[in-house]
Amino acid sequence: QKLTEEKQQKLMSLNNELATLESRQERAKAEALRWEGLVTKIKATSADKNLELIQIKSSCWNIYQQICKRKGAPIDVDKYDIENQLVHIKSTIIELKRIAKLAKKRAIKETKDRNQNKK
């Protein structure tokens, strides 16, 4: 009878251990699912950002080519040299702003001159 009680105690102990392990397994599965969801979300975001980057690079290249064409300048910057394309684009924008500012000043001056000549 003592042996039977010891075996029952051992069996109960093993059952408790099994229940604990099963509980840990369920928590681990839930945690794994959570991480898998995060990884999936990160991959999707990464793919979106990569597509956006490709589109931006393509847009820079197109703008750079258009600027060169309108200026009658050769395309000296490599298609994959985005940094120098952006430098060229920036300098062109600054140049166009200066031209627009000068044109505005001239237009104002001409308007004033016309108004003074009418008097």
C-alpha contacts under 8 A as a table, 3 or more apart, distances in Angstrom:
res1	aa1	res2	aa2	distance
1	Q	4	T	5.03
1	Q	5	E	6.33
2	K	5	E	5.15
2	K	6	E	6.25
3	L	6	E	5.08
3	L	7	K	6.18
4	T	7	K	5.03
4	T	8	Q	6.09
5	E	8	Q	4.96
5	E	9	Q	6.07
6	E	9	Q	5.02
6	E	10	K	6.06
7	K	10	K	4.93
7	K	11	L	5.93
8	Q	11	L	4.90
8	Q	12	M	6.04
9	Q	12	M	5.09
9	Q	13	S	6.07
10	K	13	S	5.01
10	K	14	L	6.13
11	L	14	L	5.04
11	L	15	N	6.08
12	M	15	N	4.96
12	M	16	N	6.11
13	S	16	N	5.13
13	S	17	E	6.18
14	L	17	E	4.98
14	L	18	L	6.03
15	N	18	L	4.95
15	N	19	A	6.13
16	N	19	A	5.07
16	N	20	T	6.18
17	E	20	T	5.05
17	E	21	L	6.13
18	L	21	L	5.04
18	L	22	E	6.03
19	A	22	E	5.07
19	A	23	S	6.10
20	T	23	S	5.11
20	T	24	R	6.21
21	L	24	R	5.01
21	L	25	Q	6.05
22	E	25	Q	4.93
22	E	26	E	6.24
23	S	26	E	5.17
23	S	27	R	6.33
24	R	27	R	5.10
24	R	28	A	6.05
25	Q	28	A	4.98
25	Q	29	K	6.10
26	E	29	K	5.04
26	E	30	A	6.19
27	R	30	A	5.08
27	R	31	E	6.10
28	A	31	E	5.01
28	A	32	A	5.99
29	K	32	A	4.98
29	K	33	L	6.15
30	A	33	L	5.11
30	A	34	R	6.22
31	E	34	R	5.01
31	E	35	W	6.25
32	A	35	W	5.12
32	A	36	E	6.03
33	L	36	E	4.97
33	L	37	G	6.11
34	R	37	G	5.15
34	R	38	L	6.36
35	W	38	L	4.96
35	W	39	V	6.09
36	E	39	V	5.03
36	E	40	T	6.11
37	G	40	T	5.09
37	G	41	K	6.17
38	L	41	K	5.03
38	L	42	I	6.07
39	V	42	I	5.03
39	V	43	K	6.07
40	T	43	K	5.11
40	T	44	A	6.21
41	K	44	A	5.13
41	K	45	T	6.16
42	I	45	T	5.06
42	I	46	S	5.94
43	K	46	S	4.98
43	K	47	A	6.10
44	A	47	A	5.10
44	A	48	D	6.22
45	T	48	D	5.05
45	T	49	K	6.11
46	S	49	K	5.09
46	S	50	N	6.00
47	A	50	N	5.03
47	A	51	L	6.18
48	D	51	L	5.17
48	D	52	E	6.17
49	K	52	E	4.91
49	K	53	L	6.06
50	N	53	L	5.01
50	N	54	I	6.22
51	L	54	I	5.10
51	L	55	Q	6.22
52	E	55	Q	5.09
52	E	56	I	6.15
53	L	56	I	5.05
53	L	57	K	6.12
54	I	57	K	5.17
54	I	58	S	6.14
55	Q	58	S	5.06
55	Q	59	S	6.08
56	I	59	S	4.99
56	I	60	C	6.15
57	K	60	C	5.12
57	K	61	W	6.24
57	K	82	I	6.67
58	S	61	W	5.10
58	S	62	N	6.19
59	S	62	N	5.04
59	S	63	I	6.09
60	C	63	I	5.16
60	C	64	Y	6.00
60	C	82	I	7.00
60	C	85	Q	6.77
60	C	86	L	6.96
61	W	64	Y	5.10
61	W	65	Q	6.15
61	W	79	K	6.31
61	W	82	I	7.43
61	W	85	Q	6.97
62	N	65	Q	5.13
62	N	66	Q	6.17
63	I	66	Q	5.09
63	I	67	I	6.14
63	I	89	I	7.47
64	Y	67	I	5.18
64	Y	68	C	6.27
64	Y	85	Q	5.98
64	Y	86	L	7.84
64	Y	88	H	7.28
64	Y	89	I	6.25
65	Q	68	C	5.15
65	Q	69	K	6.09
65	Q	75	I	6.78
66	Q	69	K	5.01
66	Q	70	R	6.11
67	I	70	R	5.23
67	I	71	K	6.12
67	I	89	I	7.56
67	I	92	T	7.77
68	C	71	K	5.15
68	C	72	G	5.83
68	C	73	A	4.78
68	C	74	P	6.22
68	C	75	I	6.22
69	K	72	G	4.96
69	K	73	A	6.23
69	K	74	P	7.66
70	R	73	A	7.69
75	I	78	D	7.94
77	V	81	D	6.52
77	V	84	N	6.73
77	V	85	Q	6.54
78	D	81	D	5.19
79	K	82	I	7.24
81	D	84	N	5.80
81	D	85	Q	6.42
82	I	85	Q	4.98
82	I	86	L	6.10
83	E	86	L	5.17
83	E	87	V	6.29
84	N	87	V	4.84
84	N	88	H	6.16
85	Q	88	H	5.14
85	Q	89	I	6.12
86	L	89	I	4.89
86	L	90	K	5.93
87	V	90	K	5.13
87	V	91	S	6.20
88	H	91	S	5.23
88	H	92	T	6.19
89	I	92	T	5.12
89	I	93	I	6.22
90	K	93	I	5.09
90	K	94	I	6.24
91	S	94	I	5.07
91	S	95	E	6.09
92	T	95	E	4.95
92	T	96	L	6.09
93	I	96	L	5.06
93	I	97	K	6.11
94	I	97	K	5.08
94	I	98	R	6.32
95	E	98	R	5.20
95	E	99	I	6.31
96	L	99	I	4.98
96	L	100	A	6.07
97	K	100	A	5.05
97	K	101	K	6.08
98	R	101	K	5.06
98	R	102	L	6.17
99	I	102	L	5.14
99	I	103	A	6.07
100	A	103	A	5.03
100	A	104	K	6.10
101	K	104	K	5.13
101	K	105	K	6.27
102	L	105	K	5.09
102	L	106	R	6.13
103	A	106	R	5.07
103	A	107	A	6.07
104	K	107	A	5.08
104	K	108	I	6.20
105	K	108	I	5.16
105	K	109	K	6.13
106	R	109	K	4.98
106	R	110	E	6.00
107	A	110	E	5.11
107	A	111	T	6.09
108	I	111	T	5.11
108	I	112	K	6.23
109	K	112	K	5.09
109	K	113	D	6.10
110	E	113	D	4.97
110	E	114	R	6.10
111	T	114	R	5.17
111	T	115	N	6.19
112	K	115	N	5.09
112	K	116	Q	6.16
113	D	116	Q	5.11
113	D	117	N	6.15
114	R	117	N	5.09
114	R	118	K	6.32
115	N	118	K	5.26
115	N	119	K	6.79
116	Q	119	K	5.41
